[in-house]
């Protein structure tokens, strides 16, 4: 892989590193920068379920880079046009929810990879600026290898098709959404991201990723879950959320105040 200036995420994964990403829903670039500066090598902006609009995302990607980390964006459902845009804004990775079929995976790749792998439209002006790339030919030549695509596996249909999805050229990471997976596997009866059924699904995804030479990943509600599943073979792990960490910090301070 030829490294693209300013892009580190794909290189870390290709080298076999286990990558932990901070996960941010609060639409404040300063939070992203802080999470990066505190030591996360990647920081994810959640557009799907959180509060990020386009303008905040543009500024957020720059803030993550300023903090020294790799910016990732989870886009809304089937928003492949947005996937292409956030790459133009300078994101190093895109997470697409509910990739249930080969057709879904191919549509995702089409929007995020340049020919001959996909059909991504040209226009990475902000990405070039943030990375300090003066020659656009360099970006065109090396972008496909340095952009990381995350296909979310979070339904029974996706599990049934996971080997075929993993085999799609241009899909880099199989990323399990454990809450939606738990809902899907129980026909809506429960939400338990740590259930035995979810663990079994994770094992299937790890096996499919290994077979296809791709990277398995998982959203984890806390660091303990991330460490545990990394030992089982997951190599890209989201850890908690900014709001969750904020609440935990406040709760700890209030507990001390009440005890005093």
C-alpha positions in Angstrom: 0.0 0.0 0.0 1.3 3.4 -1.0 0.7 5.7 2.0 -1.4 8.8 1.2 -0.1 12.0 3.1 -2.1 12.6 6.2 -3.9 9.2 6.1 -3.0 6.6 8.7 -6.1 4.4 9.4 -5.8 2.0 6.5 -2.1 1.6 7.2 -2.7 0.7 10.9 -5.3 -1.9 9.9 -3.1 -3.3 7.1 -0.2 -3.7 9.6 -2.4 -5.8 11.9 -3.0 -3.2 14.6 -6.1 -3.3 16.7 -7.7 0.1 16.4 -9.9 1.7 19.0 -12.0 4.7 18.0 -13.8 7.2 20.1 -17.5 7.7 19.2 -19.1 11.1 19.1 -22.7 12.2 18.9 -22.5 15.6 20.4 -22.1 18.1 17.5 -19.2 20.0 18.9 -15.8 19.9 17.0 -13.9 20.7 20.3 -15.2 17.4 21.7 -13.8 15.5 18.7 -10.4 17.3 19.0 -10.3 16.5 22.7 -11.0 12.8 22.2 -8.3 12.7 19.6 -5.8 14.6 21.8 -6.5 12.3 24.7 -5.1 9.4 22.8 -7.7 7.8 20.5 -6.0 7.2 17.1 -9.4 7.4 15.4 -12.5 9.3 16.2 -16.0 8.6 14.7 -18.7 11.1 13.9 -22.1 9.5 14.2 -24.5 11.1 11.6 -26.9 8.2 11.7 -28.4 8.5 15.2 -26.7 11.6 16.6 -26.9 15.3 16.0 -24.3 16.0 13.3 -25.4 18.1 10.3 -23.2 18.7 7.2 -21.6 22.0 8.4 -20.7 20.5 11.8 -19.3 17.4 10.1 -17.0 19.5 7.9 -15.6 21.3 10.9 -15.5 18.1 12.9 -13.4 16.2 10.4 -10.9 19.1 10.5 -10.9 19.1 14.3 -10.1 15.4 14.5 -7.2 15.8 12.1 -6.0 18.8 14.2 -6.1 16.5 17.2 -3.8 14.0 15.4 -6.4 11.2 14.8 -8.1 9.6 11.8 -11.6 10.9 11.1 -14.4 8.4 10.4 -18.0 9.2 9.7 -21.0 6.9 10.1 -23.5 8.1 7.6 -27.3 7.7 7.7 -29.1 4.7 6.3 -28.5 4.2 2.5 -26.9 7.7 2.3 -24.2 6.7 -0.2 -24.2 10.2 -1.6 -23.3 11.4 1.9 -20.6 8.7 2.1 -18.9 10.2 -1.0 -19.2 13.8 0.4 -17.6 13.1 3.8 -14.6 11.6 1.9 -14.4 14.8 0.0 -14.5 16.6 3.3 -11.4 14.6 4.4 -12.7 11.5 6.3 -10.5 8.5 6.2 -13.3 6.0 6.7 -17.0 5.7 6.2 -19.3 3.4 8.2 -22.5 2.5 6.3 -25.4 1.0 8.3 -27.5 -2.0 7.4 -25.4 -3.5 4.6 -27.6 -6.6 4.2 -26.8 -7.8 0.7 -24.2 -7.9 -1.9 -26.1 -5.3 -3.8 -25.9 -3.0 -0.7 -22.2 -3.6 -0.5 -21.6 -2.9 -4.1 -23.6 0.4 -4.0 -21.6 1.5 -1.0 -18.3 0.7 -2.7 -19.5 2.4 -5.9 -19.8 5.7 -4.0 -16.6 5.5 -2.0 -14.0 4.0 -4.3 -12.7 5.4 -7.6 -12.5 3.3 -10.8 -11.8 0.6 -11.4 -13.2 -0.6 -8.1 -16.1 1.9 -7.8 -17.6 5.0 -9.4 -16.8 7.7 -6.9 -17.2 11.1 -8.4 -14.2 13.4 -8.4 -14.1 16.5 -6.1 -12.0 16.0 -2.9 -11.0 19.7 -2.6 -11.2 19.8 1.2 -9.6 16.4 1.6 -6.6 17.6 -0.4 -6.3 20.8 1.6 -6.4 19.0 5.0 -3.9 16.4 4.0 -1.6 19.0 2.4 -1.7 17.2 -1.0 -0.7 19.6 -3.8 -0.9 17.1 -6.6 -4.5 15.7 -7.1 -3.0 12.8 -9.1 -1.5 11.5 -5.9 -4.9 11.4 -4.2 -6.5 9.7 -7.2 -3.8 7.1 -7.4 -3.7 6.2 -3.7 -7.2 7.0 -2.4 -8.8 3.6 -2.9 -6.1 1.9 -0.8 -6.2 4.6 2.0 -10.0 5.0 2.3 -11.5 2.5 4.7 -15.1 1.3 4.1 -17.0 -0.2 7.0 -20.0 -2.4 6.1 -22.3 -2.7 9.2 -23.5 -6.2 9.8 -26.5 -5.9 12.1 -29.4 -8.1 10.8 -30.1 -11.8 10.2 -30.1 -11.1 6.5 -26.6 -9.6 6.7 -25.4 -12.6 8.7 -26.8 -15.0 6.1 -24.9 -13.0 3.4 -21.8 -12.2 5.4 -19.4 -14.3 3.4 -20.6 -12.8 0.1 -20.6 -9.3 1.5 -17.0 -9.8 2.8 -15.9 -11.0 -0.7 -17.1 -7.8 -2.4 -14.0 -5.9 -3.6 -13.7 -2.5 -1.9 -15.3 -3.6 1.4 -12.6 -3.3 4.0 -14.2 -3.9 7.4 -17.2 -5.9 8.6 -18.5 -3.9 11.5 -21.1 -5.4 13.8 -23.9 -3.2 15.3 -24.7 -5.3 18.4 -27.8 -3.5 19.5 -29.6 -3.8 16.2 -28.2 -7.3 15.9 -29.8 -8.3 19.2 -33.1 -6.8 18.2 -33.0 -8.6 14.8 -32.1 -12.0 16.2 -35.0 -11.9 18.7 -37.6 -10.5 16.3 -37.7 -7.3 18.4 -38.2 -9.0 21.7 -35.1 -7.7 23.4 -32.1 -5.4 23.1 -28.9 -6.9 24.6 -25.7 -6.1 22.8 -23.8 -8.6 25.1 -26.1 -11.6 24.6 -25.0 -15.1 23.6 -26.7 -14.7 20.3 -24.8 -11.5 19.5 -21.5 -13.2 20.6 -22.3 -16.1 18.2 -23.0 -13.6 15.4 -19.6 -11.9 16.1 -17.8 -15.2 15.8 -19.4 -15.7 12.4 -18.4 -12.2 11.3 -14.8 -12.8 12.5 -14.6 -16.0 10.5 -16.0 -14.4 7.4 -13.6 -11.5 7.7 -10.6 -13.8 8.2 -11.6 -15.9 5.2 -11.9 -12.9 2.9 -8.8 -11.1 4.3 -10.9 -8.3 5.7 -11.0 -6.7 9.2 -13.7 -7.6 11.7 -15.1 -4.8 14.0 -17.6 -4.1 16.7 -19.3 -1.2 18.5 -18.7 -1.7 22.3 -20.5 0.1 25.1 -17.4 0.3 27.2 -13.6 -0.3 27.3 -14.0 -3.6 29.1 -16.1 -5.0 26.2 -13.6 -3.7 23.7 -10.7 -5.4 25.4 -12.6 -8.6 25.8 -13.7 -8.8 22.1 -10.3 -7.7 20.8 -8.9 -10.9 22.4 -11.4 -12.9 20.4 -10.3 -11.4 17.1 -12.1 -8.1 16.6 -9.6 -5.5 15.3 -11.6 -2.3 15.0 -13.5 -1.4 18.1 -15.7 1.6 18.9 -15.6 2.4 22.6 -18.6 4.0 24.3 -19.7 7.5 23.3 -18.9 11.1 24.2 -22.2 11.5 25.9 -21.8 8.3 27.9 -18.3 9.4 29.1 -19.6 12.8 30.0 -22.4 11.3 32.1 -20.1 8.9 33.8 -17.7 11.7 34.7 -20.5 13.8 36.1 -21.9 10.9 38.0 -18.5 10.2 39.6 -18.1 13.8 40.7 -21.6 14.0 42.1 -21.1 10.7 44.0 -18.0 12.3 45.7 -19.8 15.5 46.5 -22.8 13.6 48.0 -20.4 11.4 50.0 -18.6 14.5 51.4 
